[in-house]
Amino acid sequence: MDRWNRLANLITLHTGSKHAFGIAAGLAGAWAVAGFIAGPSRGWELSVTCGVPIITLLMVIVLQHTQNRDTKAVQLKLNELLLALEDPDSLIIHAGKLGDEELDRLDAQHTERAQLEPP
């Protein structure tokens, strides 16, 4: 696994923990208390209005990468199962690369096929 994947998995693992939630809640509380004690200043407001969106954007990118990677791994596992069948349908195996209209058409075909086959 390359450095980016290791780093993304490490970040996702740690930021999704209860400890990370506790740290974030503690920082938010400390920020609120600091504003209450010192009085809400422009710098106090900017520390959150600038910092939080940047952190949020970075986390969305890391989480999306992890989600994409997990989805791809699941698809590969499902493809392996489909290929183990006696007569695999190559369209189903490559369904992740089809467009929306092609997927809708394939879904309709399989729904019709499932209704024709006895339970």
C-alpha distances in whole Angstrom, upper triangle without the diagonal:
4,7,8,6,7,10,11,10,12,15,15,16,18,20,21,23,26,26,25,28,30,29,29,33,34,33,35,38,38,38,41,43,43,44,47,48,48,48,46,46,44,41,41,41,38,36,35,36,33,31,30,29,27,25,25,24,21,20,21,18,16,17,17,14,13,16,15,12,14,16,15,13,17,18,17,18,21,21,21,24,26,26,27,30,33,34,30,31,29,30,28,25,25,26,23,24,28,30,32,35,34,32,35,37,35,35,39,39,37,39,42,41,40,44,45,44,46,44
4,6,6,6,9,10,11,12,14,16,17,19,20,21,23,27,26,25,28,30,29,29,32,33,32,34,37,37,37,40,42,41,42,45,46,46,47,44,44,42,39,39,39,36,34,33,34,31,29,28,28,25,23,24,22,19,19,20,17,15,17,17,13,13,17,15,13,15,18,16,16,19,21,19,21,24,24,24,27,29,28,30,33,36,36,33,33,31,31,30,27,26,27,24,25,28,30,32,35,34,33,36,38,36,36,40,40,39,41,44,43,42,46,48,46,48,47
4,6,5,6,8,10,10,12,14,15,16,18,20,21,25,24,22,25,27,26,26,29,30,29,31,34,34,33,37,38,38,39,42,43,42,43,41,41,39,36,36,35,33,31,30,31,28,26,26,25,22,20,22,20,17,17,18,16,13,16,17,13,13,17,16,14,17,20,18,18,22,23,22,24,27,27,27,30,32,32,33,36,39,39,36,36,34,34,33,30,29,30,26,27,31,32,34,37,36,35,38,40,38,38,42,43,41,43,46,45,45,48,50,49,51,49
4,5,5,6,8,10,10,12,14,15,16,18,20,24,23,21,23,26,24,24,28,29,27,29,32,32,32,34,37,36,37,40,41,41,41,39,38,36,34,33,33,31,28,28,28,26,23,23,22,19,18,18,17,13,14,15,12,10,12,13,10,10,14,13,12,15,17,16,17,20,21,21,23,25,26,26,29,31,31,33,35,38,38,35,35,32,32,31,28,27,28,24,25,28,29,31,34,34,32,35,37,36,36,39,40,39,40,44,43,43,46,48,47,49,47
4,5,5,6,8,10,10,12,14,15,16,19,22,22,20,23,25,24,24,27,29,28,29,32,33,32,35,37,37,38,41,42,42,43,40,40,38,36,35,34,32,30,29,30,27,25,24,23,21,19,19,18,15,14,15,12,9,11,12,8,8,12,11,9,11,14,13,13,16,18,18,19,22,23,23,26,27,28,29,32,35,35,32,32,30,30,28,25,25,25,22,23,26,28,29,33,32,30,33,35,33,33,37,38,36,38,41,40,40,43,45,44,46,44
4,6,5,6,9,10,10,12,14,15,17,21,20,19,21,24,23,23,26,27,27,29,31,31,32,34,36,36,38,40,41,41,42,40,40,38,36,35,35,33,30,29,30,28,25,24,24,22,19,20,19,16,15,17,14,11,13,14,11,10,14,14,12,13,17,16,15,18,20,20,21,24,25,25,27,29,30,31,34,37,37,34,35,33,33,31,28,28,28,25,26,30,31,32,36,35,33,36,38,36,36,40,41,39,40,44,43,42,45,47,46,47,45
4,5,5,6,8,10,11,12,14,16,19,18,16,19,22,20,20,24,25,23,25,28,28,28,31,33,33,34,37,38,38,39,36,36,35,32,31,31,29,26,25,27,24,21,21,21,18,16,17,16,13,12,14,12,9,11,13,11,10,14,15,13,15,18,18,18,21,23,22,24,26,27,28,30,32,33,34,37,40,40,37,37,35,35,33,30,30,30,26,28,31,32,33,37,36,34,37,40,38,37,41,42,40,42,45,45,44,47,49,48,49,47
4,5,5,6,8,10,10,12,14,18,18,15,18,21,19,19,22,24,23,24,27,28,27,30,32,32,33,36,37,37,38,36,35,34,31,30,30,28,25,24,25,23,20,19,19,17,14,15,14,11,9,11,9,6,8,10,7,7,10,12,10,12,15,15,15,18,20,20,22,24,25,26,28,30,31,32,35,38,38,35,34,32,32,30,28,27,27,23,25,28,29,30,33,33,31,33,36,35,34,38,39,37,38,42,42,40,43,46,45,46,44
4,6,5,6,9,10,10,13,16,16,15,17,20,19,19,22,24,24,25,28,29,29,31,33,33,35,37,38,39,39,37,37,36,34,32,32,30,28,26,27,26,23,21,21,20,17,17,17,14,12,13,12,8,9,11,9,7,10,12,10,10,14,15,14,16,19,19,20,22,24,24,26,28,29,30,33,36,37,33,33,32,32,29,27,27,27,23,25,28,29,30,34,33,31,33,36,34,34,37,38,36,37,41,40,39,42,45,43,45,42
4,5,5,6,8,10,11,15,14,13,16,18,17,17,21,22,21,23,26,26,27,29,31,31,33,35,36,37,38,36,36,35,32,31,31,29,26,25,27,25,22,21,21,19,16,17,17,14,12,15,14,10,11,14,12,10,14,16,14,14,18,19,18,20,22,23,23,26,27,28,29,32,33,34,36,40,40,37,37,36,35,33,31,31,31,27,29,32,33,34,37,37,35,37,40,38,37,41,42,40,41,44,44,43,45,48,47,48,45
4,5,5,6,8,10,13,13,10,13,16,14,14,18,19,18,20,23,23,23,26,28,28,29,32,33,33,34,32,32,31,29,27,27,25,23,21,23,21,18,17,17,16,12,13,14,11,9,11,11,8,9,12,11,10,13,15,14,15,18,19,19,21,23,24,25,27,29,29,31,33,34,35,38,41,42,38,38,37,36,34,32,31,31,27,29,32,32,33,37,37,34,36,39,38,37,41,42,40,41,44,44,43,46,48,47,49,46
4,6,5,6,9,12,13,10,12,16,15,15,18,20,19,20,23,24,24,27,29,29,30,33,34,35,35,33,33,32,30,28,28,27,24,22,23,22,19,17,18,16,13,13,14,11,8,10,11,7,7,10,10,8,10,13,12,12,15,17,17,18,21,22,22,24,26,27,28,30,32,33,35,39,39,35,35,34,33,31,29,29,28,25,27,30,30,30,34,34,31,33,36,35,34,37,39,37,37,41,41,39,42,45,44,45,43
4,6,6,7,11,11,10,12,15,15,15,18,19,20,21,24,25,25,27,29,30,31,33,35,36,36,34,35,34,32,30,30,29,26,24,26,25,22,20,21,20,16,16,17,15,12,14,14,11,10,13,13,10,12,15,14,13,17,18,17,19,22,22,22,25,27,27,28,31,32,33,35,39,39,36,36,35,35,32,30,30,30,27,29,32,33,33,36,36,33,36,38,37,35,39,40,38,39,42,42,40,43,46,44,45,43
4,5,5,9,8,7,10,12,11,12,15,16,16,18,20,21,22,24,26,27,28,30,31,32,33,32,32,32,29,27,27,27,23,22,24,23,20,18,19,18,15,15,17,14,12,14,15,12,12,16,15,13,15,18,17,17,20,22,21,22,25,26,26,28,31,31,32,34,36,37,39,43,43,40,40,39,38,36,34,34,33,30,32,35,36,36,39,39,36,39,42,40,39,42,44,41,42,46,45,44,46,49,48,49,46
4,5,8,8,5,8,10,10,10,13,14,14,16,18,19,20,22,24,24,26,28,29,30,31,29,30,29,27,25,24,24,21,19,21,20,17,15,16,15,12,12,14,12,9,12,13,10,10,14,14,13,14,18,17,17,20,22,22,23,26,27,27,29,31,32,33,35,37,38,40,43,44,40,40,39,38,36,34,34,33,29,31,34,34,34,38,38,35,37,40,39,37,41,43,40,41,45,45,43,45,48,47,48,46
4,7,8,7,8,11,12,11,13,16,16,17,19,21,22,23,25,26,28,29,31,32,33,31,32,31,29,27,26,26,23,21,23,22,19,17,18,18,14,13,16,14,11,12,14,12,10,14,15,12,13,17,17,16,18,21,20,21,24,25,25,27,29,30,31,33,35,36,37,41,41,38,38,37,36,34,32,32,31,28,30,33,33,32,36,36,33,35,38,37,35,38,40,38,38,42,42,40,42,45,44,45,42
4,5,5,7,9,10,11,13,14,16,17,19,20,21,23,24,26,27,29,30,32,32,31,32,32,30,27,27,27,24,22,24,24,21,19,20,20,17,16,19,17,14,16,18,15,14,17,18,15,17,20,20,18,21,24,23,23,26,28,27,29,32,32,33,35,37,37,39,43,44,40,41,40,39,36,35,35,34,31,34,36,36,36,40,40,37,38,41,40,38,41,43,41,41,44,44,42,45,48,46,47,44
4,5,5,6,9,10,10,12,14,15,16,18,20,21,22,24,26,27,28,30,31,29,31,31,29,27,27,27,24,22,24,25,22,19,21,22,18,18,21,19,16,18,21,18,17,20,21,19,20,23,23,22,24,27,26,26,30,31,30,32,35,35,35,38,40,40,42,46,46,43,44,43,42,39,38,38,37,34,37,39,39,38,42,42,39,40,44,42,40,43,45,43,43,46,47,44,46,49,48,49,45
4,5,5,6,9,10,10,12,14,15,16,18,20,21,22,24,25,26,28,29,28,30,30,28,25,26,26,22,21,24,24,20,18,21,21,17,18,21,19,16,19,21,19,18,21,22,20,22,25,25,23,26,29,28,28,32,33,32,34,37,37,38,40,42,42,45,48,49,46,46,45,45,42,40,40,39,36,39,41,41,41,44,45,42,43,46,45,43,46,48,46,46,50,50,47,50,53,51,52,49
4,5,5,6,9,10,10,12,14,15,16,18,20,21,23,24,25,27,28,26,27,27,25,22,23,23,19,18,20,20,17,15,17,17,13,14,17,15,13,16,18,15,15,19,20,18,19,23,23,22,25,27,26,27,30,32,31,33,36,36,37,39,41,42,44,48,48,45,45,44,43,40,39,39,37,34,36,39,39,38,42,42,40,41,45,43,41,45,47,44,44,48,49,46,49,52,51,52,49
4,5,5,6,8,10,11,12,14,15,16,18,20,21,22,24,26,26,25,26,27,25,22,22,22,19,17,19,20,17,14,17,18,14,14,17,17,14,16,19,17,16,19,21,19,20,24,24,23,25,28,28,28,31,33,32,34,37,37,38,40,42,43,45,48,49,45,45,44,43,40,39,39,38,35,37,39,39,38,41,42,39,40,44,43,41,44,46,44,44,47,48,46,48,51,50,51,48
4,5,5,6,9,10,10,12,14,15,16,18,20,21,22,24,25,24,26,26,24,21,22,23,19,18,21,21,18,16,19,20,16,17,20,19,17,19,22,20,19,23,24,23,24,27,27,26,29,32,31,31,34,36,36,37,40,41,41,43,45,46,48,51,52,49,49,48,47,44,43,43,41,38,41,43,42,42,45,46,43,44,48,47,44,48,50,47,47,51,51,49,51,54,53,54,51
4,5,5,6,9,10,10,12,14,15,16,18,20,21,22,23,22,24,24,22,19,20,20,17,15,19,19,16,14,17,18,14,15,19,18,15,19,21,19,19,22,24,22,24,27,27,27,29,32,31,32,35,36,36,38,41,41,42,44,46,47,49,53,53,50,49,48,47,45,44,43,42,39,41,43,43,42,46,46,44,45,49,47,46,49,51,49,49,53,53,51,53,56,55,56,53
4,5,5,6,9,10,10,12,14,15,17,18,20,21,22,20,21,22,20,17,17,17,14,12,15,16,13,11,14,15,11,12,16,15,13,16,19,17,17,20,22,21,22,26,26,26,28,31,31,31,34,36,36,37,40,41,42,44,46,47,48,52,52,49,48,47,46,43,42,42,40,37,39,41,40,40,43,44,42,43,46,45,44,47,49,47,47,51,51,49,51,55,54,55,52
4,5,5,6,9,10,11,12,14,15,16,18,20,20,19,21,22,20,17,17,18,16,13,16,18,15,13,16,17,15,15,19,19,16,19,22,21,20,23,25,24,25,28,29,28,30,33,33,34,36,38,38,39,42,43,44,45,48,49,50,54,54,51,50,49,48,45,44,44,42,39,41,43,42,41,45,46,43,44,48,47,45,48,50,48,48,52,52,50,52,55,55,55,52
4,5,5,6,8,10,10,12,14,15,16,18,19,18,20,21,19,16,17,18,15,14,17,19,16,14,18,19,16,17,21,20,19,21,24,23,22,26,27,26,28,31,31,31,33,36,36,36,39,41,41,42,45,46,46,48,50,51,53,57,57,53,53,52,51,48,47,47,45,42,44,46,46,45,48,49,47,48,51,50,48,51,54,52,51,55,56,54,56,59,58,59,56
4,5,5,6,9,10,10,12,14,15,16,17,16,17,18,16,13,14,15,12,11,14,15,12,11,15,16,13,15,18,18,17,20,22,21,22,25,26,26,27,30,31,31,33,35,36,36,39,41,41,42,45,46,47,49,50,52,53,57,57,54,53,52,51,48,47,46,45,41,43,45,45,44,47,49,46,47,51,50,48,51,54,52,52,55,56,54,56,59,59,60,57
4,5,5,6,9,10,11,12,14,15,16,14,16,17,15,12,12,14,11,9,12,14,12,10,14,16,14,14,18,18,17,20,22,22,22,25,27,26,27,30,31,31,33,36,36,37,39,41,41,42,45,46,47,49,51,52,53,57,57,54,53,52,50,48,47,46,44,41,43,45,44,43,46,48,45,46,50,49,47,50,53,51,50,54,55,53,55,58,58,59,56
4,5,5,6,8,10,10,12,14,15,14,16,18,17,13,14,16,14,12,15,17,15,14,18,19,17,18,22,22,21,23,26,25,25,28,30,29,30,33,34,34,36,39,39,39,42,44,44,45,48,49,49,51,54,55,56,60,60,56,56,55,53,51,50,49,48,44,46,48,47,46,49,51,48,49,53,52,50,53,55,54,53,57,58,56,57,61,60,61,58
4,5,5,6,9,10,10,12,13,13,15,17,15,11,13,15,12,12,16,17,15,15,18,19,18,19,22,22,22,24,27,26,26,29,31,31,32,35,36,36,38,40,40,41,44,45,46,47,50,51,51,53,55,56,58,62,62,58,58,57,55,53,52,51,49,46,48,50,49,48,52,53,50,51,55,54,53,55,58,56,56,59,60,58,60,63,63,64,61
4,6,5,6,9,10,11,11,10,12,13,11,8,10,11,9,8,12,14,12,12,16,17,16,17,20,21,20,23,25,25,26,28,30,30,31,34,35,35,37,40,40,41,43,45,46,47,49,51,51,53,55,56,58,62,61,58,57,56,54,52,51,50,48,45,47,48,47,46,50,51,49,50,54,53,51,54,57,55,55,59,60,58,60,63,63,64,61
4,5,5,6,9,10,10,9,12,14,13,9,10,13,11,10,13,16,15,14,17,19,18,19,22,23,23,25,27,28,27,30,32,32,33,36,37,37,39,41,42,43,45,47,47,48,51,52,53,54,57,58,59,63,63,59,58,57,55,53,53,52,50,46,48,50,48,47,51,52,50,50,54,54,52,55,57,56,55,59,60,58,60,63,63,64,61
4,5,5,6,8,9,10,13,15,14,11,13,16,14,13,17,19,18,17,21,22,21,22,26,26,26,28,31,30,30,33,35,35,36,39,40,40,42,44,45,45,48,50,50,51,54,55,55,57,59,60,62,66,66,62,61,60,59,56,56,55,53,50,51,53,52,51,54,56,53,54,58,57,55,58,61,59,58,62,63,61,63,66,66,66,64
4,5,5,6,8,8,10,13,11,8,11,13,12,12,15,17,16,17,20,21,20,22,25,26,25,28,30,30,31,33,35,35,36,39,40,40,42,45,45,46,48,50,51,52,54,56,57,58,60,61,63,67,67,63,62,61,59,57,56,55,54,50,52,53,52,51,55,56,54,55,59,58,57,59,62,61,60,64,65,63,64,68,68,68,66
4,6,5,5,5,7,10,10,7,9,12,11,11,14,16,16,16,19,21,21,22,25,26,26,28,30,31,31,34,36,36,37,39,41,41,43,45,46,47,49,51,51,53,55,56,57,59,61,62,64,67,67,63,62,61,59,57,56,55,53,50,51,53,51,50,54,56,53,54,58,58,56,58,61,60,59,63,64,62,64,67,67,68,66
4,6,5,7,10,13,13,10,12,15,15,15,17,19,19,19,22,24,24,25,28,29,29,31,33,33,34,36,38,38,39,42,43,43,45,48,48,49,51,53,53,55,57,58,59,61,63,64,65,69,69,65,64,63,61,59,59,58,56,52,54,55,54,53,56,58,55,56,60,60,58,60,63,62,61,64,66,64,65,69,69,69,67
4,6,8,11,14,14,11,14,17,16,17,19,21,21,21,25,26,25,27,30,31,30,33,35,35,36,38,40,40,41,44,45,45,47,50,50,51,53,55,56,57,59,61,61,63,65,66,68,71,71,68,67,66,64,62,61,60,58,55,56,58,57,55,59,61,58,59,63,63,61,63,66,65,64,67,69,67,68,72,72,72,69
4,7,8,12,11,9,12,15,14,16,18,20,20,21,24,25,25,27,29,30,30,33,35,35,36,38,40,40,42,44,45,46,48,50,51,51,54,56,56,57,60,61,62,64,66,67,69,72,72,68,67,66,64,62,61,60,58,55,56,58,56,55,59,61,58,59,63,63,61,64,67,65,65,68,70,68,69,73,73,73,71
4,6,10,11,9,11,14,14,15,17,19,19,20,23,25,25,26,29,30,30,32,34,35,36,38,40,40,41,44,45,46,47,50,51,51,53,55,56,57,59,61,62,63,65,67,68,72,71,68,67,65,63,61,61,59,58,54,55,57,55,54,57,59,57,58,61,62,60,62,65,64,63,67,68,67,68,72,72,72,70
4,7,8,6,7,10,11,12,13,15,16,17,20,21,22,23,25,27,27,29,31,32,33,35,37,38,39,41,43,43,44,47,48,49,51,53,54,54,57,58,59,60,63,64,66,69,68,65,64,62,60,58,58,56,54,51,52,53,52,51,54,56,54,54,58,58,57,59,62,61,60,64,65,64,65,69,69,70,67
4,5,5,6,9,10,12,13,14,16,17,19,21,22,23,25,27,27,29,31,32,33,35,37,38,39,41,43,44,45,47,48,49,51,53,54,55,57,59,60,61,63,65,66,70,69,65,64,63,60,59,58,56,55,51,52,53,52,51,54,56,54,55,59,59,57,60,63,62,61,65,66,65,66,70,70,71,69
4,5,5,6,9,10,10,12,14,16,17,18,20,21,23,24,26,27,29,30,32,33,35,36,37,39,41,42,43,45,47,48,49,51,53,54,55,57,58,59,61,63,65,68,67,63,62,60,58,57,56,54,52,49,50,51,49,48,52,54,52,53,56,57,55,58,61,60,60,63,65,63,65,68,69,70,68
4,5,5,6,9,10,10,11,14,16,16,18,20,21,22,24,26,27,28,30,31,33,34,36,37,39,40,42,43,45,46,48,49,51,52,54,55,57,58,60,62,63,67,66,62,61,59,57,56,55,53,51,48,49,50,49,48,51,53,52,53,56,56,55,58,60,59,59,63,64,63,64,68,68,69,67
4,6,5,7,9,10,11,13,15,16,17,19,21,22,23,25,27,27,28,31,32,33,34,36,38,39,40,42,44,45,46,48,49,51,52,54,55,57,58,60,62,65,65,61,60,58,56,55,54,52,51,47,48,50,48,47,51,53,51,51,55,55,54,56,59,58,58,61,63,61,63,66,66,67,65
4,5,6,6,9,10,11,13,15,16,17,19,21,21,23,25,26,27,29,31,32,33,35,37,37,39,41,42,43,45,47,48,49,51,53,54,55,57,59,60,64,63,59,58,56,54,52,52,50,48,45,46,47,45,44,48,50,48,49,52,53,51,54,56,56,55,59,60,59,60,64,64,65,63
4,5,5,6,8,10,11,12,14,15,17,18,20,21,23,24,26,27,29,30,31,33,35,36,37,39,41,42,43,45,47,48,49,51,53,53,55,57,59,62,61,58,56,54,52,51,50,48,47,43,44,45,44,43,46,48,47,48,51,51,50,53,55,55,54,58,59,58,60,63,63,65,63
4,6,6,6,8,11,11,12,14,16,17,18,20,22,22,24,26,27,28,30,32,33,34,36,38,39,40,42,44,45,46,48,49,51,52,54,56,57,61,60,56,55,53,52,50,49,47,46,42,43,45,44,43,46,48,46,47,51,51,50,52,55,54,54,57,59,57,59,62,62,64,61
4,5,5,5,8,10,10,11,14,15,16,18,20,21,21,23,25,26,27,29,31,32,33,35,37,38,39,41,42,43,45,47,48,49,51,53,55,58,57,54,53,51,49,47,47,45,43,40,41,42,41,40,44,45,43,44,48,48,47,49,52,51,51,54,55,54,56,59,59,60,58
4,6,6,7,9,11,11,13,15,16,17,19,21,22,23,25,27,27,29,31,32,33,35,37,38,39,41,43,43,45,47,48,49,51,53,54,58,57,53,52,50,48,46,46,44,42,39,40,41,39,38,42,44,42,43,46,47,45,48,51,50,50,53,54,53,55,58,58,60,58
4,6,6,7,9,11,11,13,15,16,18,19,21,22,24,25,26,28,30,31,32,34,36,37,38,40,42,43,44,46,47,48,50,52,54,57,56,52,51,49,47,46,45,43,41,38,38,40,38,38,41,43,42,43,46,46,45,48,51,50,50,53,54,53,55,58,59,60,58
4,6,5,6,9,10,11,12,14,16,17,18,20,22,23,24,26,28,29,30,32,33,35,36,38,39,41,42,44,45,47,48,50,52,55,55,51,50,48,46,44,43,42,40,37,38,39,38,38,41,43,41,42,46,46,45,48,50,49,49,53,54,52,54,57,57,59,57
4,5,5,6,9,10,10,12,14,15,16,18,20,21,22,24,26,26,28,30,31,32,34,36,37,38,40,42,43,44,46,48,49,53,52,48,47,46,44,42,41,40,38,34,36,37,36,35,39,41,39,40,43,43,42,45,47,46,46,49,51,49,51,54,54,56,53
4,5,5,6,9,10,10,12,14,15,16,18,20,20,22,24,25,26,28,30,31,32,34,36,37,38,40,42,42,44,46,48,51,50,46,45,43,41,40,39,37,36,32,33,34,33,32,36,38,36,37,40,41,39,42,45,44,44,47,48,47,49,52,52,54,52
4,5,5,6,9,10,11,13,14,15,17,19,20,21,23,25,26,27,29,30,32,33,35,36,38,40,41,42,44,46,47,51,50,46,45,43,41,40,38,37,35,32,32,34,33,33,37,38,36,38,41,41,40,43,45,44,45,48,49,48,50,53,53,55,53
4,5,5,6,9,10,11,12,14,15,17,18,20,21,22,24,26,27,28,30,32,33,34,36,38,39,40,42,44,46,49,48,45,44,42,40,39,37,36,35,31,32,34,33,33,37,38,36,38,41,41,39,43,45,44,44,47,48,47,49,52,52,54,51
4,5,5,6,9,10,10,12,14,15,16,18,20,21,22,24,26,26,28,30,31,32,34,36,37,38,40,42,43,47,46,42,41,40,38,36,35,34,32,29,30,32,31,30,34,35,33,34,38,37,36,39,42,40,41,44,45,44,46,49,49,50,48
4,5,5,6,9,10,11,12,14,15,16,18,20,21,23,24,26,27,29,30,31,33,35,36,37,39,41,42,46,45,41,40,38,36,34,33,32,30,27,27,29,28,28,32,33,31,33,36,36,35,38,40,39,40,43,44,43,45,48,48,50,48
4,5,5,6,9,10,11,13,14,15,17,19,20,21,23,25,26,27,29,30,32,33,35,36,38,40,41,45,44,40,39,37,36,34,33,31,30,27,27,30,29,29,33,34,32,34,37,37,36,39,41,40,41,44,45,44,46,49,49,50,48
4,5,5,6,8,10,10,12,14,15,16,18,20,21,22,24,26,27,28,30,32,33,34,36,38,39,43,42,39,38,36,35,33,32,30,29,25,27,29,29,29,32,33,31,33,36,35,34,37,39,38,38,42,43,41,44,47,46,48,46
4,6,5,6,8,10,10,12,14,15,16,18,20,21,22,24,26,26,28,30,31,32,34,36,38,41,40,36,35,34,32,30,29,28,26,23,24,26,25,25,29,30,27,29,33,32,31,34,36,35,35,39,40,39,41,44,44,45,43
4,6,5,6,9,10,11,12,14,15,16,18,20,21,23,25,26,27,29,30,31,33,35,37,40,39,35,34,32,31,29,28,26,25,21,22,25,24,24,28,29,27,29,32,32,31,34,36,35,36,39,40,39,41,44,44,46,44
4,5,5,6,9,10,11,12,14,15,17,19,20,21,23,24,26,27,29,30,32,34,36,39,38,35,34,32,31,29,28,26,26,22,23,26,26,26,30,30,28,31,34,32,32,35,37,35,36,40,40,39,42,44,44,46,43
4,5,5,6,9,10,10,12,14,15,16,18,20,21,22,24,26,27,28,30,32,34,37,37,33,32,31,29,27,26,25,24,20,22,24,24,24,28,29,26,28,31,30,29,33,34,33,33,37,37,36,39,41,41,42,40
4,5,5,6,9,10,10,12,14,15,16,18,20,21,22,24,26,27,28,30,32,35,34,31,30,28,26,25,23,22,21,17,19,21,21,21,25,25,23,25,28,27,26,30,32,30,31,35,35,34,37,39,39,41,39
4,5,5,6,9,10,11,12,14,15,17,19,20,21,23,25,26,27,29,31,34,34,30,29,27,26,24,23,21,21,17,18,21,21,22,26,26,24,26,29,28,28,31,32,31,32,36,36,35,38,40,40,42,40
4,5,5,6,9,10,11,12,14,15,17,18,20,21,23,24,26,27,29,33,33,29,29,27,26,24,22,22,21,18,19,22,23,24,27,27,24,27,30,28,27,31,32,31,32,35,35,34,37,39,38,40,38
4,5,5,6,9,10,11,12,14,15,16,18,20,21,22,24,26,28,31,31,27,26,25,24,21,20,19,18,15,17,20,20,20,24,24,21,24,27,25,24,28,29,27,28,32,32,31,33,36,35,37,35
4,6,5,6,9,10,10,12,14,15,16,18,20,21,22,25,26,29,29,25,24,22,21,19,18,17,16,12,14,17,18,18,22,22,19,22,25,23,23,26,28,26,27,31,31,30,33,35,35,37,35
4,5,5,6,9,10,11,13,14,15,17,19,20,21,23,25,29,28,24,24,22,22,20,18,17,17,14,15,19,20,21,25,24,21,24,27,25,25,28,29,27,29,32,32,31,34,36,35,37,35
4,5,5,6,9,10,11,12,14,15,17,18,20,21,23,27,27,23,23,22,22,19,17,17,17,14,16,19,21,21,25,24,21,24,26,24,23,27,28,26,27,31,30,29,32,34,33,35,33
4,5,5,6,9,10,11,12,14,15,16,18,20,22,25,25,21,20,19,18,16,14,14,13,10,13,16,17,18,21,20,17,20,23,20,20,23,24,22,24,27,27,26,29,31,30,32,30
4,5,5,6,9,10,10,12,14,15,16,19,20,24,23,19,19,17,17,15,13,12,12,9,12,15,17,18,21,20,18,21,23,20,20,24,25,23,25,28,27,26,30,32,31,33,31
4,5,5,6,9,10,11,13,14,15,17,19,23,23,19,20,18,19,16,14,14,15,12,15,18,20,21,24,23,20,23,25,22,22,26,26,24,26,29,28,27,30,32,31,33,31
4,5,5,6,9,10,11,12,14,16,17,21,21,18,18,17,17,14,12,13,13,11,15,17,19,20,23,21,18,21,23,20,20,23,23,21,23,26,25,24,27,29,28,29,27
4,5,5,6,9,10,10,12,14,16,19,18,15,15,14,14,11,9,10,10,8,11,14,16,17,20,18,15,18,20,17,17,21,21,19,21,24,23,22,25,27,26,28,26
4,5,5,6,9,10,10,12,15,18,18,14,15,14,14,12,9,10,12,10,13,16,19,20,23,20,18,21,23,19,20,23,23,21,23,26,25,24,28,29,27,30,28
4,5,5,6,9,10,11,13,17,17,14,15,15,16,13,11,13,14,13,16,18,21,22,25,22,20,23,24,21,20,24,23,21,23,26,24,23,27,28,26,28,26
4,5,5,6,9,10,11,15,15,12,13,13,13,10,8,11,11,11,14,16,19,20,22,19,17,20,21,17,17,20,20,17,19,22,20,19,23,24,23,24,23
4,5,5,6,9,10,13,13,9,10,10,11,9,6,8,10,10,13,15,18,20,21,18,16,19,20,16,17,20,19,17,20,22,20,20,24,25,23,25,24
4,5,5,6,9,12,13,10,12,12,14,12,9,12,14,14,16,18,22,23,25,22,20,23,23,20,20,24,22,20,22,25,22,22,26,26,24,26,25
4,5,5,7,11,12,9,12,13,14,12,10,13,14,15,18,19,23,24,25,22,20,22,23,19,19,22,21,18,20,23,20,19,23,24,21,23,22
4,5,5,9,9,6,8,9,11,8,7,11,12,14,16,17,20,21,22,19,17,20,20,16,16,19,17,15,18,20,17,17,21,21,19,21,20
4,5,8,8,6,8,9,12,10,8,11,14,15,17,18,22,23,24,21,19,22,22,18,19,22,20,18,21,22,20,20,24,24,21,24,23
4,7,8,8,11,12,15,13,11,15,17,18,20,22,25,26,27,24,22,25,24,21,21,24,22,19,22,24,21,20,24,24,21,23,22
4,6,6,9,11,14,12,11,15,16,19,21,21,25,26,26,23,21,23,22,19,19,22,19,16,19,21,17,17,21,20,18,19,19
4,6,10,12,15,14,14,17,19,21,23,23,27,28,28,24,23,25,24,20,21,23,20,17,20,21,18,18,21,20,18,19,20
4,7,9,12,12,12,15,16,19,20,20,24,25,25,21,20,22,20,17,18,20,17,15,18,19,15,16,20,18,16,19,20
4,6,9,8,8,11,13,15,17,17,20,22,22,18,17,19,18,14,16,18,15,13,17,18,15,16,19,19,17,20,20
4,5,5,7,9,10,13,14,14,17,18,18,15,14,16,15,11,13,15,12,11,15,16,13,15,18,18,17,20,20
4,5,5,6,8,11,12,12,15,17,17,14,13,16,15,12,14,16,14,13,17,18,16,18,21,21,20,24,24
4,5,5,6,9,9,9,12,14,13,10,10,12,11,8,11,13,11,11,15,16,15,16,20,20,20,23,24
4,5,5,8,10,9,13,14,14,11,9,12,12,8,10,13,11,10,13,15,14,15,18,19,18,21,21
4,6,8,9,10,14,16,17,13,12,15,15,12,13,16,15,14,17,19,17,18,21,22,21,24,24
4,5,6,7,11,13,14,11,10,14,14,11,13,17,16,15,18,20,19,20,23,24,24,27,27
4,5,5,8,10,11,9,7,11,11,9,10,13,13,13,15,18,17,18,21,22,22,25,25
4,6,8,10,12,11,9,12,14,12,13,16,17,16,18,21,20,21,24,25,25,28,28
4,7,10,12,10,9,13,14,13,14,17,18,17,20,22,22,23,26,27,27,30,30
4,7,8,6,6,10,10,10,12,14,15,15,18,19,20,21,24,25,25,29,29
4,6,5,6,9,10,11,12,14,15,16,18,20,21,22,24,26,27,30,30
4,5,5,6,9,10,10,12,14,15,16,18,20,21,22,24,26,29,29
4,5,5,6,9,10,11,12,14,15,17,18,20,21,23,25,28,28
4,5,5,6,8,10,11,12,14,15,16,18,20,21,23,26,27
4,5,5,6,9,10,10,12,14,15,16,18,20,21,24,24
4,5,5,6,9,10,10,12,14,15,16,18,20,23,23
4,5,5,6,9,10,11,12,14,16,17,19,22,23
4,5,5,6,9,10,10,12,14,15,17,20,21
4,5,5,6,9,10,10,12,14,15,18,19
4,5,5,6,8,10,11,12,14,18,18
4,6,5,6,9,10,11,13,16,17
4,5,5,6,9,10,11,14,14
4,5,5,6,9,10,13,13
4,5,5,6,9,12,13
4,5,5,6,10,12
4,5,5,8,9
4,6,7,9
4,6,9
4,6
4
